[in-house]
Amino acid sequence: MLNTSQPVREGGSVKGVGPVFLASAVLIVAIVVCGVVAPEAVGRIFTALQAWIMDRLGWFYMLSVAIFLFFVLFLAISRHGLVKLGPNHSEPEFSYGSWFAMLFSAGMGIGLVFFGVAEPVMHFTTPPVGEEGTIESARAAMRITFFHWGVHAWAIYAVIGLSLAYFGFRHGMPLTIRSAFYPLIGERIHGPLGQAIDVFAVLGTVFGVATSLGLGVLQVNAGLAHLIGVPEGLTTQVVLIATITGMATVSVMLGLDAGIRRISVLNMVLAGALLLFVGVAGPTVFLLKALVQNTGGYIDDFISRTFLLYAYEPNNWIADWTLFYWAWWISWSPFVGMFIARISRGRTIREFVLGVLFVPTGFTLVWMTAFGNTALWLQLSGTTSFVSETVAQSVPLALFAFFEQFPFATLTSAVATLLVVTFFVTSADSGALVVDTITSGGAEDTPVWRRVFWAVLTGAVAAVLLFAGGLRSLQTATIASALPFTFVMLAMCYGLLRALRLEALRATLMQAAPAATGGTDHSWQRQLHTILHHPSQAEVRGFLAGVAAPALEAVCQELGNRGVEAKLLRDEDRIRLVAMPGGPEEFRYGLRVRGFTVPSFAYFERGPVAEDGSRRYFRAEVFLREGGQDYDVMGYSREELIADVLAQYERHLNFLHAAGRTSG
């Protein structure tokens, strides 16, 4: 059982500065200071660290990501797939259309704009194996690109999102990484061990977001140089980081609705416009054919590439590309995972996994086909080799060289630059919100200065990494910072699986011992009345006050007489009995008034007419700690209701016994 009564709070106060905040801030500030004082030394350390990780632990990254993918797929197809991310009676907050749109927006980022043209061209001109510049290398380039931007990335995000949503919405725990470890370490999540877990999450997130910001600044600098002649160099890039981080800080101060939401809508419009332009101005029919063939090639290579490390033909390609991407996605996972968790309350695990894996991936593959295949087509058709030549000289400039091959090049390049800037702002802003949530123990009412602090510090990390070695330092810092958090994610998988198995055990015990359903003194006339009658809201409220309250009060009093702490909570539409509150063994039995529309086949007795003209009836539904139980006790006598409470309580004790035996 999970103890949901103790929210994680840092420093004894939501507004306090606790151990996670201090440890994370001190470590990151120390790295920033070292990068400013001794950038060359920091660059050498990062390079040596990357070489060691790739030589010794590259296999660990590949295997871990494979585990994440197969783990979430297993959850989707297993019986756990029917578990809701919230109480049993919860409904999704967003329609499928809105949910898909937000997943779609989560899939967009600086990386797509930065690598959309450059990555396929680089795999085409410098493939990991085989001859460069051929039809076969073009096919392989798109397969590799699809692999890097496909479901593996979203499986990483799904692990975090599932854990946060499950423990946060179904068990009422804070939306922090440590909550997922309750099944493993219990109350110790509130101590140093839990704090260390959150610190790892903060470090990974800051370096992951800083990597995206660094890539974005390189591309904005290249775009401005291309459009208006702004010089390219570290000084310009640091000024750009400071300027755009200032814009992100303003967005943080404006708040979620006025800041992030509006800029995100602008992102969607700009990205959609660029994608449509390339699809129409480029080789449209070829792109449609390529999308189908690329998808087939991606599926065909899926298993082999999942475990491919080039062990028999060692090279640095795997570290520069696949392992960098896996580390980048792991670093980003608390950021994206928290976003998709927040929008997925009420979904089943199966819906969550299928939506998160395939909706953003579908859009990403369309984007990569439009930009990547068009760039390859320009080379293969003999139209121009300018894009390939530009990529060889300057990766950030690749997108602008690409737009030069089409009409309205200045306009599209300006739109692309603006898109990168807006992505920069939303990444820094949202990243600051996520880091602040983690460091405050899941609190949502933290002071603005904390979010501003994290936005500024992330921008400073991006500047230092560029100062210490540019793109190479961005890659190495990401790979290094993701390593400890990979261990955290593997433990999260085990903790989530253990919690789900305990929940399945509870469900099995409940099915094996059905609740009391009203005793044996029902006449058939009374049963028929119950079936056909559609009570009003006033009738059900009267039942709660006149029958349910005295029955639950009697149980509560008897539990107290037998040394079991119990309390009764009630309002007009709900009454709850809570036994052993605050502990892992806490038991809840509640009744709530719930309204329904009278079905069209209910000819005999009509419910009262609601404001919208529909006819309504109400039920006294039972809900337990895990949510609504979908059965009605309206019409039960006092003794029958007490029998139902005791049947549920007996099940609860049987579950505690079985769970303790399983844990042992």
C-alpha positions as CSV (number, residue, x, y, z in Angstrom):
1,M,0.0,0.0,0.0
2,L,1.1,3.6,-0.7
3,N,1.1,6.2,2.0
4,T,-0.5,9.2,0.4
5,S,-0.9,11.2,3.5
6,Q,2.5,12.9,3.6
7,P,3.2,15.1,0.7
8,V,6.9,15.7,0.0
9,R,7.8,19.2,1.1
10,E,11.3,20.8,1.2
11,G,12.6,22.9,4.0
12,G,9.5,22.3,6.1
13,S,7.5,24.8,4.0
14,V,6.3,24.9,0.4
15,K,8.0,28.3,0.0
16,G,11.2,27.1,1.8
17,V,14.5,26.3,0.2
18,G,15.1,22.6,1.0
19,P,17.9,20.1,0.6
20,V,17.0,19.2,-3.1
21,F,17.0,22.8,-4.1
22,L,20.2,23.6,-2.3
23,A,22.1,20.5,-3.5
24,S,21.0,20.9,-7.1
25,A,21.7,24.6,-7.2
26,V,25.2,24.2,-5.5
27,L,26.3,21.4,-7.9
28,I,25.1,23.2,-11.0
29,V,26.5,26.6,-10.0
30,A,29.8,24.9,-9.2
31,I,29.9,23.5,-12.7
32,V,29.1,26.9,-14.2
33,V,31.8,28.6,-12.2
34,C,34.4,26.0,-13.2
35,G,33.4,26.4,-16.8
36,V,33.9,30.1,-16.6
37,V,37.2,30.0,-14.8
38,A,38.7,27.0,-16.6
39,P,36.8,26.2,-19.8
40,E,39.6,24.2,-21.4
41,A,39.9,22.0,-18.3
42,V,36.1,21.5,-18.2
43,G,36.1,20.6,-21.9
44,R,38.9,18.0,-21.3
45,I,37.0,16.5,-18.4
46,F,33.8,16.2,-20.4
47,T,35.7,14.6,-23.3
48,A,37.5,12.1,-21.1
49,L,34.2,11.3,-19.3
50,Q,32.4,10.7,-22.6
51,A,35.2,8.4,-23.8
52,W,35.1,6.4,-20.7
53,I,31.3,6.1,-20.7
54,M,31.2,5.1,-24.3
55,D,34.0,2.6,-24.0
56,R,32.7,1.0,-20.8
57,L,29.0,1.7,-20.6
58,G,27.7,2.3,-24.1
59,W,26.1,-1.2,-24.0
60,F,24.3,-0.1,-20.8
61,Y,22.6,2.8,-22.5
62,M,21.5,0.7,-25.4
63,L,20.2,-2.1,-23.2
64,S,18.4,0.3,-20.8
65,V,16.5,2.0,-23.6
66,A,15.5,-1.4,-25.0
67,I,14.2,-2.3,-21.5
68,F,12.2,0.9,-21.3
69,L,10.5,0.3,-24.6
70,F,9.6,-3.3,-24.0
71,F,8.5,-2.5,-20.5
72,V,5.9,0.1,-21.5
73,L,4.7,-2.2,-24.4
74,F,4.3,-5.0,-21.9
75,L,2.2,-2.8,-19.6
76,A,0.0,-1.8,-22.5
77,I,-0.8,-5.4,-23.6
78,S,-1.0,-6.9,-20.1
79,R,-3.9,-6.8,-17.7
80,H,-2.3,-3.7,-16.2
81,G,-3.2,-1.8,-19.4
82,L,-6.7,-1.4,-18.1
83,V,-5.6,0.4,-14.9
84,K,-6.6,4.1,-14.9
85,L,-4.1,6.9,-14.2
86,G,-6.4,8.2,-11.5
87,P,-9.2,6.7,-9.4
88,N,-11.4,4.1,-11.1
89,H,-14.2,6.6,-11.6
90,S,-12.0,9.4,-13.1
91,E,-12.6,10.5,-16.6
92,P,-10.0,12.1,-19.0
93,E,-9.8,15.8,-18.6
94,F,-9.2,16.2,-22.4
95,S,-10.9,14.7,-25.4
96,Y,-8.9,12.5,-27.7
97,G,-8.5,15.4,-30.2
98,S,-7.1,17.8,-27.5
99,W,-4.9,15.2,-26.0
100,F,-3.4,14.2,-29.3
101,A,-2.8,17.8,-30.1
102,M,-0.9,18.4,-26.9
103,L,1.1,15.2,-27.4
104,F,1.8,16.5,-30.9
105,S,3.1,19.8,-29.4
106,A,5.2,17.9,-26.9
107,G,6.9,16.1,-29.8
108,M,8.1,19.4,-31.3
109,G,11.3,21.0,-30.2
110,I,14.6,22.6,-31.1
111,G,16.1,19.2,-32.0
112,L,13.7,18.6,-34.9
113,V,14.5,22.0,-36.5
114,F,18.2,21.6,-35.9
115,F,18.6,18.0,-37.1
116,G,15.7,17.9,-39.6
117,V,17.9,18.6,-42.6
118,A,21.4,18.0,-41.2
119,E,21.1,14.5,-39.8
120,P,19.9,12.6,-42.9
121,V,22.5,14.5,-45.0
122,M,25.3,13.6,-42.5
123,H,24.3,9.9,-42.5
124,F,24.2,10.1,-46.3
125,T,27.6,11.6,-46.7
126,T,29.4,9.9,-43.8
127,P,27.5,6.7,-43.1
128,P,28.5,4.5,-40.1
129,V,29.3,1.6,-42.5
130,G,29.2,1.3,-46.3
131,E,29.9,3.6,-49.2
132,E,28.9,7.3,-49.0
133,G,26.7,9.2,-51.4
134,T,24.8,6.3,-52.9
135,I,21.2,5.3,-53.2
136,E,21.8,2.7,-50.5
137,S,23.3,5.2,-48.1
138,A,20.3,7.5,-48.7
139,R,17.9,4.7,-47.7
140,A,20.1,3.9,-44.7
141,A,20.3,7.5,-43.7
142,M,16.5,7.8,-43.4
143,R,16.2,4.5,-41.6
144,I,18.8,5.7,-39.0
145,T,17.1,9.1,-38.6
146,F,13.7,7.4,-38.1
147,F,15.3,5.1,-35.5
148,H,16.8,8.0,-33.6
149,W,13.5,10.0,-33.5
150,G,11.1,7.1,-33.2
151,V,9.3,5.3,-30.5
152,H,12.5,4.6,-28.4
153,A,12.6,8.3,-27.4
154,W,8.9,8.3,-26.4
155,A,9.3,5.0,-24.5
156,I,11.8,6.9,-22.3
157,Y,9.3,9.7,-21.7
158,A,6.5,7.2,-21.2
159,V,8.4,5.5,-18.3
160,I,8.6,8.9,-16.4
161,G,5.1,10.0,-17.4
162,L,3.5,6.7,-16.4
163,S,5.2,6.7,-13.0
164,L,4.3,10.3,-12.3
165,A,0.7,9.9,-13.4
166,Y,0.2,6.6,-11.6
167,F,1.6,7.5,-8.3
168,G,0.4,11.2,-8.5
169,F,-3.2,10.7,-9.7
170,R,-4.0,7.2,-8.5
171,H,-2.3,7.3,-5.1
172,G,-2.3,11.1,-4.5
173,M,1.4,11.4,-4.1
174,P,3.4,14.5,-5.2
175,L,4.5,14.8,-8.9
176,T,8.1,14.2,-8.1
177,I,10.5,11.4,-9.2
178,R,10.9,10.1,-5.7
179,S,7.2,9.2,-5.4
180,A,7.8,6.3,-7.8
181,F,10.1,4.7,-5.3
182,Y,7.6,4.3,-2.5
183,P,7.0,0.6,-3.3
184,L,10.8,0.1,-3.0
185,I,12.0,2.2,-0.1
186,G,8.8,3.3,1.7
187,E,9.0,6.3,4.0
188,R,12.6,6.8,3.1
189,I,11.5,8.7,0.0
190,H,11.1,11.6,2.5
191,G,14.7,11.4,3.6
192,P,18.2,11.7,2.0
193,L,17.8,8.8,-0.4
194,G,14.6,10.3,-1.9
195,Q,16.2,13.7,-2.0
196,A,19.2,12.2,-3.9
197,I,16.9,10.7,-6.5
198,D,15.3,14.1,-7.1
199,V,18.7,15.8,-7.4
200,F,19.7,13.3,-10.1
201,A,16.5,14.2,-11.9
202,V,17.2,17.9,-11.6
203,L,20.8,17.6,-12.9
204,G,19.7,15.5,-15.9
205,T,16.9,17.9,-16.7
206,V,19.0,21.0,-16.5
207,F,21.8,19.6,-18.7
208,G,19.2,18.1,-21.2
209,V,17.4,21.4,-21.5
210,A,20.7,23.3,-21.7
211,T,21.8,21.1,-24.6
212,S,18.6,22.0,-26.5
213,L,19.2,25.7,-25.7
214,G,22.8,25.4,-26.9
215,L,21.7,23.8,-30.2
216,G,19.1,26.5,-30.6
217,V,21.5,29.3,-30.1
218,L,23.9,27.9,-32.6
219,Q,21.1,27.8,-35.1
220,V,19.7,31.2,-34.3
221,N,23.2,32.7,-34.7
222,A,23.6,30.9,-38.0
223,G,20.1,32.2,-39.1
224,L,20.9,35.8,-38.1
225,A,24.3,35.6,-39.9
226,H,22.5,34.3,-43.0
227,L,19.8,36.9,-42.9
228,I,21.4,40.1,-41.7
229,G,25.1,39.4,-41.4
230,V,25.3,39.1,-37.6
231,P,28.8,37.6,-36.9
232,E,29.0,34.0,-35.8
233,G,30.9,33.3,-32.7
234,L,30.9,32.6,-28.9
235,T,30.3,36.3,-28.0
236,T,27.2,36.5,-30.2
237,Q,25.9,33.2,-28.9
238,V,26.3,34.3,-25.2
239,V,24.5,37.5,-26.0
240,L,21.7,35.5,-27.7
241,I,21.4,33.1,-24.7
242,A,21.2,36.1,-22.3
243,T,18.5,37.8,-24.5
244,I,16.4,34.8,-25.1
245,T,16.7,33.6,-21.5
246,G,15.4,37.0,-20.5
247,M,12.4,36.4,-22.7
248,A,11.9,33.1,-21.0
249,T,12.1,34.8,-17.7
250,V,9.3,37.2,-18.7
251,S,7.3,34.2,-19.8
252,V,7.8,32.5,-16.4
253,M,6.6,35.7,-14.6
254,L,3.5,35.9,-16.8
255,G,2.5,32.4,-15.8
256,L,1.4,29.2,-17.5
257,D,-1.6,30.5,-19.4
258,A,-0.3,33.9,-20.5
259,G,3.2,32.7,-21.2
260,I,3.9,29.1,-22.1
261,R,0.4,28.3,-23.6
262,R,0.4,31.3,-26.1
263,I,4.0,30.8,-27.2
264,S,3.3,27.0,-27.7
265,V,0.4,27.9,-30.0
266,L,2.7,30.1,-32.0
267,N,5.2,27.2,-32.2
268,M,2.5,25.0,-33.7
269,V,1.5,27.5,-36.3
270,L,5.0,28.3,-37.4
271,A,6.0,24.6,-37.5
272,G,2.9,23.6,-39.4
273,A,3.5,26.4,-41.9
274,L,7.1,25.4,-42.6
275,L,6.1,21.7,-42.9
276,L,3.3,22.5,-45.4
277,F,5.6,24.8,-47.4
278,V,8.3,22.1,-47.8
279,G,5.7,19.5,-48.6
280,V,4.2,21.7,-51.4
281,A,7.3,23.4,-52.7
282,G,9.4,20.2,-52.6
283,P,9.0,16.9,-54.5
284,T,5.6,16.1,-53.1
285,V,4.9,12.7,-54.7
286,F,8.5,11.6,-53.9
287,L,8.0,12.6,-50.3
288,L,4.8,10.6,-50.0
289,K,6.4,7.5,-51.5
290,A,9.5,8.0,-49.3
291,L,7.4,8.3,-46.1
292,V,5.8,4.9,-46.8
293,Q,9.1,3.3,-47.7
294,N,10.9,4.9,-44.7
295,T,8.3,3.6,-42.4
296,G,8.7,0.1,-43.7
297,G,12.4,0.3,-43.5
298,Y,12.1,1.5,-39.9
299,I,9.9,-1.4,-39.0
300,D,12.2,-3.9,-40.8
301,D,15.3,-2.7,-38.9
302,F,13.6,-2.2,-35.6
303,I,14.9,-5.1,-33.5
304,S,18.4,-5.2,-35.0
305,R,19.0,-1.4,-34.5
306,T,17.6,-1.5,-31.0
307,F,20.6,-3.6,-30.0
308,L,23.2,-2.4,-32.6
309,L,26.5,-1.2,-31.1
310,Y,28.9,-1.9,-34.0
311,A,30.9,-4.2,-31.7
312,Y,32.6,-5.9,-34.6
313,E,33.5,-2.6,-36.4
314,P,34.2,-0.1,-33.6
315,N,33.9,3.5,-34.4
316,N,33.0,6.8,-32.8
317,W,29.7,7.1,-34.8
318,I,27.6,5.3,-32.2
319,A,28.8,7.7,-29.4
320,D,28.2,10.8,-31.5
321,W,24.8,9.8,-32.6
322,T,22.7,6.9,-31.1
323,L,24.2,7.1,-27.6
324,F,24.0,10.9,-27.6
325,Y,20.4,10.7,-28.5
326,W,19.5,8.1,-25.9
327,A,21.3,10.2,-23.2
328,W,19.6,13.4,-24.4
329,W,16.1,11.8,-24.3
330,I,16.9,10.4,-20.8
331,S,17.9,13.9,-19.6
332,W,14.8,15.4,-21.1
333,S,12.5,12.7,-19.6
334,P,11.5,14.4,-16.4
335,F,10.6,17.5,-18.4
336,V,8.5,15.8,-21.1
337,G,7.3,13.1,-18.8
338,M,5.8,15.5,-16.3
339,F,4.0,17.4,-19.1
340,I,2.4,14.3,-20.6
341,A,1.5,13.0,-17.1
342,R,-0.3,16.3,-16.3
343,I,-2.5,16.0,-19.4
344,S,-3.2,12.3,-19.1
345,R,-5.2,12.0,-15.9
346,G,-8.1,9.5,-16.3
347,R,-6.5,7.7,-19.3
348,T,-5.9,4.0,-19.0
349,I,-2.3,2.8,-19.1
350,R,-3.0,1.2,-22.5
351,E,-4.3,4.5,-23.9
352,F,-1.4,6.3,-22.4
353,V,1.3,4.1,-23.9
354,L,-0.3,3.8,-27.4
355,G,-0.9,7.5,-27.6
356,V,2.5,8.6,-26.2
357,L,4.5,6.2,-28.4
358,F,2.7,6.6,-31.7
359,V,1.1,10.1,-32.0
360,P,4.2,12.3,-31.5
361,T,6.3,9.7,-33.4
362,G,4.0,9.9,-36.4
363,F,4.4,13.6,-36.7
364,T,8.1,13.5,-36.1
365,L,8.6,10.9,-38.9
366,V,6.5,13.1,-41.3
367,W,8.7,16.1,-40.4
368,M,12.0,14.2,-40.9
369,T,10.7,12.8,-44.3
370,A,9.7,16.3,-45.5
371,F,13.0,18.0,-44.6
372,G,15.5,15.1,-44.8
373,N,14.2,13.4,-47.9
374,T,13.9,16.7,-49.7
375,A,17.5,17.5,-48.9
376,L,18.6,14.1,-50.1
377,W,16.5,14.5,-53.3
378,L,18.3,17.7,-54.1
379,Q,21.6,15.8,-54.1
380,L,20.4,12.6,-55.8
381,S,18.5,14.3,-58.5
382,G,21.5,16.4,-59.4
383,T,19.7,19.6,-58.6
384,T,22.4,20.9,-56.2
385,S,25.0,19.6,-53.8
386,F,25.0,22.9,-51.9
387,V,23.1,21.6,-48.9
388,S,25.5,18.7,-48.4
389,E,28.5,21.0,-48.7
390,T,27.0,23.4,-46.1
391,V,26.3,20.6,-43.7
392,A,30.0,19.5,-43.9
393,Q,31.0,23.0,-43.0
394,S,28.3,24.2,-40.5
395,V,25.5,22.0,-39.2
396,P,23.5,25.0,-37.7
397,L,23.5,26.6,-41.2
398,A,22.1,23.5,-43.0
399,L,18.5,24.5,-42.6
400,F,19.1,28.0,-44.2
401,A,21.1,26.5,-47.0
402,F,18.1,24.2,-47.6
403,F,15.6,27.0,-47.8
404,E,17.8,28.8,-50.3
405,Q,16.8,26.1,-52.8
406,F,13.2,27.2,-52.8
407,P,11.2,30.4,-53.3
408,F,10.7,32.9,-50.5
409,A,14.0,31.8,-49.0
410,T,14.4,35.0,-46.9
411,L,10.9,34.6,-45.5
412,T,11.1,30.9,-44.7
413,S,14.6,31.4,-43.1
414,A,13.2,34.2,-40.9
415,V,10.2,32.0,-39.9
416,A,12.6,29.2,-39.0
417,T,14.8,31.5,-36.9
418,L,11.7,32.8,-35.1
419,L,10.5,29.2,-34.6
420,V,13.8,28.3,-32.9
421,V,13.6,31.3,-30.7
422,T,10.1,30.5,-29.6
423,F,11.2,26.9,-28.9
424,F,14.1,28.2,-26.9
425,V,11.7,30.3,-24.8
426,T,9.2,27.5,-24.2
427,S,12.0,25.0,-23.4
428,A,13.6,27.3,-20.9
429,D,10.3,28.3,-19.4
430,S,8.8,24.8,-19.1
431,G,12.1,23.4,-18.0
432,A,12.3,25.9,-15.2
433,L,8.7,25.0,-14.1
434,V,9.6,21.3,-14.0
435,V,12.8,21.7,-12.1
436,D,11.1,24.0,-9.6
437,T,8.3,21.4,-9.2
438,I,10.9,18.7,-8.4
439,T,13.0,20.8,-6.0
440,S,9.9,22.0,-4.1
441,G,8.5,18.5,-3.6
442,G,5.7,18.7,-6.1
443,A,4.3,22.1,-4.9
444,E,2.5,24.2,-7.4
445,D,2.4,27.5,-5.4
446,T,6.2,28.3,-5.2
447,P,7.4,31.9,-5.5
448,V,8.2,33.3,-8.9
449,W,11.8,34.0,-8.1
450,R,12.5,30.2,-7.9
451,R,11.4,29.6,-11.4
452,V,13.3,32.7,-12.6
453,F,16.4,31.3,-10.9
454,W,16.2,28.0,-12.7
455,A,15.5,29.6,-16.1
456,V,18.6,31.8,-15.7
457,L,20.7,29.0,-14.4
458,T,19.8,26.7,-17.3
459,G,20.7,29.5,-19.7
460,A,24.1,29.9,-17.9
461,V,24.8,26.2,-18.2
462,A,24.1,26.4,-22.0
463,A,26.5,29.3,-22.3
464,V,29.2,27.6,-20.3
465,L,29.0,24.4,-22.3
466,L,29.3,26.4,-25.5
467,F,32.3,28.2,-23.9
468,A,33.9,24.9,-23.0
469,G,33.8,23.3,-26.4
470,G,30.6,24.0,-28.3
471,L,28.6,21.2,-29.8
472,R,31.0,18.5,-28.5
473,S,30.7,19.7,-24.9
474,L,26.9,19.8,-25.2
475,Q,26.9,16.2,-26.3
476,T,29.4,15.0,-23.6
477,A,27.6,16.8,-20.8
478,T,24.3,15.3,-21.8
479,I,25.8,11.8,-21.9
480,A,27.4,12.1,-18.5
481,S,24.5,13.7,-16.7
482,A,22.1,11.1,-18.0
483,L,24.1,8.1,-16.6
484,P,23.0,8.3,-13.0
485,F,19.4,9.0,-13.9
486,T,19.4,5.9,-16.1
487,F,19.8,3.8,-13.0
488,V,17.0,5.8,-11.4
489,M,14.7,5.1,-14.3
490,L,15.4,1.3,-14.2
491,A,14.5,1.3,-10.5
492,M,11.3,3.3,-11.4
493,C,10.3,0.6,-13.8
494,Y,10.6,-2.0,-11.1
495,G,8.8,0.1,-8.5
496,L,5.9,0.8,-11.0
497,L,5.6,-2.9,-11.8
498,R,5.6,-3.9,-8.2
499,A,2.8,-1.4,-7.4
500,L,0.8,-2.6,-10.3
501,R,1.2,-6.2,-9.2
502,L,0.0,-5.3,-5.7
503,E,-3.0,-3.6,-7.3
504,A,-3.7,-6.7,-9.4
505,L,-3.5,-8.8,-6.2
506,R,-6.1,-6.5,-4.6
507,A,-8.4,-6.8,-7.6
508,T,-8.1,-10.6,-7.6
509,L,-9.0,-10.7,-3.9
510,M,-11.9,-8.4,-4.4
511,Q,-13.3,-10.7,-7.2
512,A,-12.8,-13.7,-5.0
513,A,-14.8,-12.2,-2.2
514,P,-17.7,-10.2,-3.5
515,A,-19.2,-7.5,-1.3
516,A,-22.4,-7.9,0.5
517,T,-25.3,-7.0,-1.8
518,G,-28.1,-6.4,0.5
519,G,-28.8,-9.4,2.7
520,T,-31.6,-12.0,2.2
521,D,-34.7,-10.2,3.3
522,H,-35.5,-8.6,0.0
523,S,-38.9,-9.5,-1.4
524,W,-39.1,-9.8,-5.2
525,Q,-41.3,-6.7,-5.2
526,R,-38.7,-4.7,-3.4
527,Q,-36.0,-5.9,-5.9
528,L,-38.2,-5.0,-8.8
529,H,-38.8,-1.5,-7.3
530,T,-35.0,-1.0,-7.0
531,I,-34.5,-2.0,-10.6
532,L,-37.1,0.3,-12.0
533,H,-37.0,3.3,-9.7
534,H,-34.8,6.2,-10.6
535,P,-34.2,8.2,-7.3
536,S,-33.9,12.0,-7.3
537,Q,-30.9,13.8,-5.8
538,A,-33.0,14.7,-2.7
539,E,-33.8,11.0,-2.1
540,V,-30.2,9.9,-2.3
541,R,-29.1,12.8,0.0
542,G,-31.8,11.7,2.4
543,F,-30.5,8.1,2.3
544,L,-27.0,9.3,3.1
545,A,-28.2,11.4,6.1
546,G,-30.8,9.0,7.4
547,V,-29.3,5.6,6.8
548,A,-25.7,5.7,5.7
549,A,-24.5,8.2,8.3
550,P,-25.8,6.3,11.3
551,A,-24.5,3.0,9.9
552,L,-21.0,4.3,9.2
553,E,-21.0,6.1,12.6
554,A,-21.8,2.8,14.3
555,V,-18.9,1.1,12.5
556,C,-16.5,4.0,13.3
557,Q,-17.5,3.8,17.0
558,E,-17.0,0.0,17.2
559,L,-13.6,0.2,15.5
560,G,-12.6,2.8,18.1
561,N,-13.8,0.5,20.9
562,R,-11.5,-2.2,19.5
563,G,-8.4,0.1,19.4
564,V,-8.6,0.9,15.7
565,E,-8.3,4.7,14.9
566,A,-11.2,5.7,12.7
567,K,-13.0,8.9,11.7
568,L,-16.1,9.9,9.7
569,L,-16.0,12.7,7.2
570,R,-19.1,14.0,5.5
571,D,-20.7,16.7,3.4
572,E,-24.0,17.0,1.6
573,D,-23.1,14.7,-1.3
574,R,-20.4,12.5,0.2
575,I,-19.7,10.5,3.4
576,R,-16.4,8.7,4.1
577,L,-15.2,6.3,6.8
578,V,-11.4,6.3,7.2
579,A,-9.8,3.7,9.4
580,M,-6.1,3.8,10.4
581,P,-5.6,7.1,8.6
582,G,-2.2,8.2,7.4
583,G,-0.5,4.8,7.3
584,P,0.2,2.2,4.6
585,E,-2.7,0.1,5.9
586,E,-5.3,3.0,5.7
587,F,-8.8,1.9,4.7
588,R,-11.5,4.1,3.2
589,Y,-15.1,3.4,2.6
590,G,-17.2,6.2,1.1
591,L,-20.6,6.9,-0.5
592,R,-21.2,9.7,-2.9
593,V,-24.2,11.0,-4.8
594,R,-23.7,10.6,-8.5
595,G,-26.0,11.7,-11.2
596,F,-26.9,10.0,-14.5
597,T,-29.1,10.6,-17.5
598,V,-32.2,8.2,-17.4
599,P,-31.7,5.7,-20.3
600,S,-34.1,5.8,-23.2
601,F,-35.5,2.3,-22.3
602,A,-36.6,3.4,-18.8
603,Y,-40.3,3.8,-19.7
604,F,-41.9,3.1,-16.3
605,E,-40.4,5.7,-14.0
606,R,-38.9,9.0,-15.2
607,G,-36.4,11.0,-13.3
608,P,-36.7,14.7,-12.7
609,V,-35.9,17.0,-15.6
610,A,-32.5,18.8,-15.5
611,E,-31.7,22.3,-16.8
612,D,-30.6,21.0,-20.2
613,G,-33.9,19.2,-20.6
614,S,-32.6,15.7,-19.9
615,R,-34.1,13.4,-17.3
616,R,-31.7,12.6,-14.4
617,Y,-31.5,10.1,-11.6
618,F,-29.0,9.6,-8.9
619,R,-27.2,6.7,-7.1
620,A,-25.4,6.2,-3.8
621,E,-22.2,4.8,-5.2
622,V,-19.4,3.1,-3.2
623,F,-15.9,4.4,-3.5
624,L,-12.8,3.0,-1.9
625,R,-9.2,4.2,-1.7
626,E,-8.6,3.2,-5.3
627,G,-11.7,5.0,-6.6
628,G,-15.3,4.3,-7.5
629,Q,-16.5,0.7,-7.4
630,D,-19.5,1.2,-9.8
631,Y,-22.2,-0.3,-7.6
632,D,-25.1,1.4,-5.9
633,V,-26.3,0.9,-2.3
634,M,-29.4,3.1,-2.5
635,G,-32.2,1.3,-0.6
636,Y,-29.9,-0.8,1.7
637,S,-31.0,-1.0,5.3
638,R,-28.7,0.0,8.1
639,E,-27.6,-3.6,8.7
640,E,-27.1,-4.3,5.0
641,L,-24.9,-1.3,4.6
642,I,-22.8,-2.3,7.7
643,A,-22.4,-5.8,6.2
644,D,-21.1,-4.2,3.0
645,V,-18.6,-2.0,4.9
646,L,-17.4,-5.0,6.8
647,A,-17.0,-7.1,3.7
648,Q,-14.9,-4.4,2.1
649,Y,-12.8,-4.1,5.3
650,E,-12.3,-7.8,5.4
651,R,-11.0,-7.8,1.8
652,H,-8.7,-4.9,2.7
653,L,-7.2,-6.9,5.6
654,N,-6.8,-10.0,3.4
655,F,-5.0,-7.8,0.9
656,L,-2.6,-6.4,3.5
657,H,-1.8,-10.0,4.6
658,A,-1.3,-11.2,1.0
659,A,0.8,-8.1,0.1
660,G,3.0,-8.5,3.2
661,R,3.5,-12.2,2.3
662,T,4.4,-11.3,-1.3
663,S,6.8,-8.6,-0.2
664,G,8.5,-10.9,2.2
